């Protein structure tokens, strides 16, 4: 029998989460705190396999806590952060970002996310499906692989389709990230994406574009912005990948 993953939860809704997790034999909750406490001390006393943090938890700076953990522990737990705010969050500190709504809606999506963490093969399948769906969608829209913006789109959608709230990472944060990945500049990334979108609107596959964007295709109403375009595509990729995994 597989050993359950030891989990600690620090959230105003920790008890509710613990009750729901008791229904899953894959997890054993060793601590579930709802009130302010010395989180670091408890972690050092019983280092878990999985750590669920909530930025609504009183009195604890979660990013700073993760930095302390990384400096103190040889074997780091998987860290999930429940947050509504990804705009100013250093996402590199956490393995997974979850939105509070995932837990308020019966734990379904949150439990699926935890399953991805526990099952590397499933996580690999998830990543493989996302890449397949990204390329299939861009091809269906008629976005030429010869456009520099096509490569930027592929990478952007890989990142955005992993986030619970893709909108929060769009704009300058995304351009800076892509610029670092491709040894470019944020301005050049933004321009290449805009050029690719404009080319798609002029020479792409209109039925597919219309099906995805609807009224936005109307020339009099203009083309979508980079942000609107990538947000719509990333949400489609999320939904399609989730459907195929199920």
Residue pairs with C-beta under 8 A, 6 or more apart in sequence:
2 26
4 25
4 26
4 27
4 28
5 26
5 27
5 28
5 48
5 49
5 50
5 118
6 28
6 30
6 46
6 48
6 49
6 50
7 21
7 27
7 28
7 29
7 30
7 48
7 49
7 50
7 51
7 52
8 29
8 30
8 31
8 32
8 42
8 43
8 46
8 48
8 50
8 51
8 52
8 77
9 17
9 18
9 29
9 31
9 32
9 33
9 52
10 31
10 33
10 37
10 39
10 51
10 52
10 53
10 54
10 57
10 60
11 17
11 33
11 34
11 52
11 53
11 54
11 56
11 57
11 82
12 34
12 54
12 56
12 57
12 58
13 34
13 54
13 103
14 32
14 33
14 34
14 54
15 32
15 34
16 103
17 32
17 52
17 103
17 107
18 29
18 32
20 107
21 27
21 29
22 29
24 111
26 114
26 115
26 118
27 50
27 114
30 46
30 48
31 42
31 46
31 48
33 39
33 42
33 57
35 58
36 57
36 58
36 59
36 60
39 53
39 57
39 60
39 65
40 65
40 68
40 69
43 51
43 69
44 72
47 73
47 75
47 77
48 77
49 77
49 78
50 77
50 78
50 79
50 80
50 114
50 117
51 69
51 77
51 78
51 79
51 80
52 80
52 82
53 60
53 62
53 65
53 66
53 79
53 80
53 81
53 82
53 94
54 62
54 81
54 82
54 83
54 100
55 62
55 81
55 82
55 83
55 84
55 85
55 89
56 82
56 100
62 81
63 89
63 90
63 93
66 79
66 93
66 94
67 93
69 76
69 77
69 79
70 76
70 93
78 95
78 96
78 117
79 93
79 94
79 95
79 96
80 94
80 95
80 96
80 97
80 98
80 113
80 114
80 117
81 89
81 93
81 94
81 96
81 97
81 98
82 98
82 99
82 100
82 102
82 103
83 89
83 97
83 98
83 99
83 100
84 99
84 100
84 165
85 168
86 97
86 163
86 164
86 165
86 168
86 169
87 168
87 173
89 97
91 97
91 163
91 169
95 117
96 113
96 117
97 163
97 164
98 110
98 113
98 164
99 164
99 165
102 108
102 109
102 110
102 113
102 164
103 110
112 242
112 245
115 122
116 122
116 123
116 126
117 123
122 245
125 245
126 241
126 245
129 241
129 244
129 245
130 157
130 158
130 161
130 162
130 237
130 241
131 154
131 158
133 237
133 240
133 241
133 244
134 154
134 157
134 158
134 161
134 237
135 154
137 233
137 236
137 237
137 240
138 150
138 153
138 154
140 205
140 208
141 200
141 204
141 205
141 208
141 209
141 212
142 200
142 203
142 204
142 205
142 208
142 209
143 149
143 150
143 153
143 196
143 199
143 200
143 204
144 150
144 199
144 203
147 192
147 195
147 196
147 199
148 192
148 195
148 196
149 192
149 193
149 194
149 195
149 196
149 197
150 196
151 182
152 178
152 182
152 189
152 192
152 193
152 196
153 193
153 196
153 230
153 233
155 178
155 181
155 182
156 174
156 178
156 193
156 230
156 234
157 230
157 233
157 234
157 237
159 169
159 174
159 177
160 166
160 169
160 170
160 174
160 230
160 231
160 234
160 237
161 234
161 237
161 238
161 241
163 169
163 234
166 230
166 231
166 234
166 235
166 238
167 227
167 231
169 177
170 226
170 227
170 230
170 231
171 227
172 186
174 230
175 186
175 187
175 189
175 190
176 186
178 184
178 186
178 189
179 185
179 186
179 188
179 189
182 189
190 226
193 226
193 229
193 230
194 226
197 223
197 224
197 226
197 229
198 223
200 209
201 209
201 217
201 223
206 217
209 217
210 217
212 232
212 233
212 236
213 224
213 232
215 221
216 222
216 223
216 224
216 228
223 229
224 232
